[in-house]
Amino acid sequence: MAQSHEEAAEIYASGGAFAPDEARAAVAGLDARVLLLAGEVDSGPLPRIAADIAQLIPRAELVVQPGAGHYPWLDDPRRFTRTVATFLGQEPAGLAV
């Protein structure tokens, strides 16, 4: 609780906070590779929702990390690091592949 910001939480999803059509148009115009990494057992976003989001972004790559929840870097740091490093076209430093 000490790390929460109540004022921000109150307006986070308030009326007018989201403009879905504008957001879809913005991501449809992205000219960059985007990695979406979802945990297999994450509840937000669910992997199927992450897949829907990936469909909106022209150069998106979706990876669902097996057994991971909302913090995949904690659930399996090696797999997470390998996934991100591979996406970036790098060898994961210090990790036996």
C-alpha positions in Angstrom: 0.0 0.0 0.0 2.9 2.4 0.7 3.8 2.2 -3.0 0.3 2.9 -4.4 -0.8 6.3 -5.6 -4.4 6.6 -4.8 -5.1 9.7 -6.9 -3.6 8.1 -10.0 -5.5 4.9 -9.3 -8.8 6.8 -9.2 -8.4 8.3 -12.6 -6.5 5.5 -14.3 -9.6 4.1 -16.1 -11.9 7.0 -15.7 -14.3 8.2 -18.5 -12.4 9.6 -21.5 -9.1 7.9 -20.4 -9.1 5.6 -23.4 -9.7 6.3 -27.0 -9.8 2.8 -28.6 -10.1 3.9 -32.2 -7.2 6.3 -32.0 -5.1 3.8 -30.1 -5.7 1.2 -32.8 -4.9 3.6 -35.6 -1.6 4.6 -33.8 -0.4 1.0 -33.3 -1.4 0.1 -36.9 1.0 2.7 -38.1 4.0 1.5 -36.1 7.0 0.8 -38.2 9.0 -1.1 -35.6 9.3 -4.6 -34.4 7.4 -5.1 -31.2 7.8 -8.0 -28.7 4.7 -8.9 -26.8 5.6 -11.4 -24.1 2.7 -12.8 -22.1 2.8 -15.2 -19.2 0.9 -18.4 -19.9 -1.0 -18.1 -16.6 -1.2 -14.2 -16.5 -4.6 -12.8 -16.0 -3.9 -9.4 -17.4 -3.5 -9.7 -20.3 -4.5 -13.2 -20.9 -2.4 -14.8 -23.6 -5.4 -14.8 -26.0 -5.9 -11.0 -25.4 -2.1 -10.5 -26.0 -2.6 -12.4 -29.3 -5.5 -10.1 -30.3 -3.3 -7.1 -29.5 -0.4 -8.5 -31.6 -2.8 -8.7 -34.5 -3.2 -4.9 -34.4 0.5 -4.2 -34.7 2.0 -4.9 -38.1 5.4 -6.2 -36.9 4.5 -7.6 -33.6 5.9 -10.9 -32.4 4.0 -12.7 -29.6 5.7 -15.1 -27.2 3.8 -16.9 -24.5 6.2 -17.9 -21.7 5.1 -21.3 -20.3 4.3 -21.4 -16.7 4.8 -17.7 -16.2 2.3 -15.3 -14.6 2.4 -11.5 -14.6 6.1 -11.3 -13.9 7.8 -13.6 -16.3 11.2 -12.3 -15.5 10.7 -13.6 -12.0 9.0 -16.8 -12.8 11.8 -18.0 -15.2 14.5 -15.4 -15.6 16.6 -17.5 -17.9 13.8 -18.1 -20.4 12.7 -14.4 -20.2 16.3 -13.2 -20.8 16.7 -15.7 -23.7 13.4 -14.5 -25.3 14.3 -10.8 -25.1 17.9 -11.3 -26.2 16.8 -13.4 -29.2 14.2 -10.8 -30.1 16.9 -8.1 -30.0 19.2 -10.3 -32.1 21.7 -10.8 -29.3 23.2 -13.7 -27.5 22.0 -13.8 -23.9 25.0 -12.8 -21.8 26.2 -15.4 -19.2 23.4 -17.9 -20.0 24.0 -21.4 -21.3 21.5 -21.8 -24.1 
